[in-house]
Amino acid sequence: MANSPQARKRARQAETRRQRNMAQRSTLRTFVKKVIKAIRAEDKDAAVQAYKEAVPRIDRAARKGLIHANKAARHKSRLNAHIKAMA
């Protein structure tokens, strides 16, 4: 356990950041799942709309360091490819 005041503060900060990261990651996954659900339902309009809502969230997560930039690009590329294949 943290004994010095600095270590106690660092432990508090780490917990706060962990909670925030978990919430943001959960939100990101929810938006990606909405796109996947629309793709599986073969509803192209809903998939395109969900994709447009998910892209800024994915980009923001990458910019803030929540996920790697390459992972963000991979998500966007694969989701977009699935949507284009629906036509």
KATAZI-V504873 format. One record per residue. N is the residue number from 1. RES is the residue in three letters. PHI is phi in whole degrees, -180 to 180 (999 if undefined). PSI is psi as a letter, one per 40 degrees, with the letter a starting at -180 (* if undefined). Layout:
N RES PHI PSI
N RES PHI PSI
//
This chain:
1 MET 999 i
2 ALA -69 h
3 ASN -108 d
4 SER -81 i
5 PRO -57 d
6 GLN -64 d
7 ALA -68 d
8 ARG -64 d
9 LYS -63 d
10 ARG -60 d
11 ALA -65 d
12 ARG -63 d
13 GLN -64 d
14 ALA -63 d
15 GLU -66 d
16 THR -60 d
17 ARG -67 d
18 ARG -62 d
19 GLN -62 d
20 ARG -64 d
21 ASN -62 d
22 MET -62 d
23 ALA -66 d
24 GLN -67 d
25 ARG -66 d
26 SER -63 d
27 THR -62 d
28 LEU -59 d
29 ARG -63 d
30 THR -61 d
31 PHE -65 d
32 VAL -67 d
33 LYS -65 d
34 LYS -63 d
35 VAL -66 d
36 ILE -62 d
37 LYS -63 d
38 ALA -67 d
39 ILE -65 d
40 ARG -67 d
41 ALA -82 e
42 GLU 60 f
43 ASP -103 g
44 LYS -66 d
45 ASP -61 d
46 ALA -66 d
47 ALA -66 d
48 VAL -64 d
49 GLN -64 d
50 ALA -65 d
51 TYR -65 d
52 LYS -64 d
53 GLU -78 d
54 ALA -79 d
55 VAL -58 d
56 PRO -63 d
57 ARG -67 d
58 ILE -65 d
59 ASP -62 d
60 ARG -65 d
61 ALA -63 d
62 ALA -69 d
63 ARG -65 d
64 LYS -85 e
65 GLY 86 e
66 LEU -70 d
67 ILE -130 i
68 HIS -72 i
69 ALA -60 d
70 ASN -68 d
71 LYS -66 d
72 ALA -63 d
73 ALA -62 d
74 ARG -64 d
75 HIS -58 d
76 LYS -63 d
77 SER -64 d
78 ARG -70 d
79 LEU -63 d
80 ASN -64 d
81 ALA -64 d
82 HIS -65 d
83 ILE -66 d
84 LYS -66 d
85 ALA -74 e
86 MET -71 d
87 ALA -71 *
//
